[in-house]
Amino acid sequence: MPRIEFTPHLKMHLDCPAQQVNGSTVRDALEAVFVTNPKLRGYVTDDQNRLRKHVVIFVDGQTISDRVTLSDLVKEESEIFVMQALSGG
């Protein structure tokens, strides 16, 4: 099963330990986490269920390409990392 982990910054505000989840896409993996931790949904996705502007998701070290439907594929051994993007100058 894919493993999903969240940025340490988020862990200061919500209990969101790394976990193994079922799913073949990023969306599937996130939905599995949201079932047990619904507060995470508002941090990761907006009101249209798209990835928030300042959130980045990596699958196996690569940034996902589909920020709208989160259809990027994940493998049984994939590592998914959800983090807050940094911006500014």
Buried (B, 14 or more C-beta within 10 A) or exposed (E): BBBBBBBEEBEEEEEBEEBEBEBBBBBBBBBBBBEEBEEBBEBBBEEEBBBBEEBBBBBEEEEBEBBEEBEBEBEEEBBBBBBBEEEEE
